[in-house]
Amino acid sequence: MITRPRPAHLITADGMPLVRPYVVEWERERDERDRRRLQRERRRAAVLATLGQDYVPVPWEAAA
């Protein structure tokens, strides 16, 4: 029987894959950072719109 190696971050229980808690926590933190970044961009765009300016994201901020 040939078995393939399993990723270290997966655990199987009753034939169903379970994800280790640290992966779930990392995804939660990443989503929170993305949410804060998008909220900051929306605020910046709103402020610039009141000044009559268009918001253009800075390339190094968009990559973060």
C-alpha positions as CSV (number, residue, x, y, z in Angstrom):
1,M,0.0,0.0,0.0
2,I,1.4,3.4,-1.0
3,T,0.6,6.3,1.3
4,R,1.2,9.9,0.5
5,P,2.7,12.2,3.1
6,R,0.2,14.3,4.9
7,P,0.8,18.1,5.5
8,A,1.9,18.8,9.1
9,H,-0.9,21.2,9.7
10,L,-3.7,18.6,9.1
11,I,-5.0,16.0,11.5
12,T,-7.5,13.4,10.4
13,A,-10.3,12.3,12.7
14,D,-13.0,9.9,11.5
15,G,-11.7,10.3,8.0
16,M,-12.3,14.1,8.0
17,P,-9.4,16.6,8.0
18,L,-9.1,18.9,11.0
19,V,-6.9,22.0,10.9
20,R,-4.5,22.7,13.8
21,P,-5.6,25.6,16.0
22,Y,-2.5,27.7,15.2
23,V,-3.5,27.7,11.5
24,V,-7.0,28.9,12.4
25,E,-5.6,31.6,14.6
26,W,-3.2,32.8,11.8
27,E,-6.0,33.0,9.4
28,R,-8.1,34.9,11.9
29,E,-5.3,37.5,12.4
30,R,-4.7,37.8,8.7
31,D,-8.3,38.5,8.1
32,E,-8.4,41.1,10.8
33,R,-5.3,42.8,9.3
34,D,-7.0,42.8,5.9
35,R,-10.2,44.2,7.3
36,R,-8.3,47.0,9.1
37,R,-6.3,47.9,6.0
38,L,-9.4,48.1,3.8
39,Q,-11.2,50.2,6.4
40,R,-8.2,52.6,6.5
41,E,-8.2,52.8,2.7
42,R,-12.0,53.6,2.7
43,R,-11.5,56.4,5.3
44,R,-8.6,57.8,3.4
45,A,-10.7,57.8,0.1
46,A,-13.6,59.5,1.9
47,V,-11.4,62.3,3.3
48,L,-9.8,62.9,-0.1
49,A,-13.2,62.9,-1.8
50,T,-14.3,65.7,0.5
51,L,-11.2,67.6,-0.6
52,G,-12.1,66.9,-4.3
53,Q,-9.2,64.5,-4.8
54,D,-9.1,61.0,-6.2
55,Y,-7.7,58.3,-4.0
56,V,-4.9,56.3,-5.7
57,P,-3.4,53.5,-3.5
58,V,0.3,53.7,-3.1
59,P,2.0,50.5,-4.5
60,W,3.9,49.6,-1.3
61,E,0.7,49.9,0.8
62,A,-1.3,47.8,-1.6
63,A,1.3,45.0,-1.4
64,A,1.2,44.9,2.4
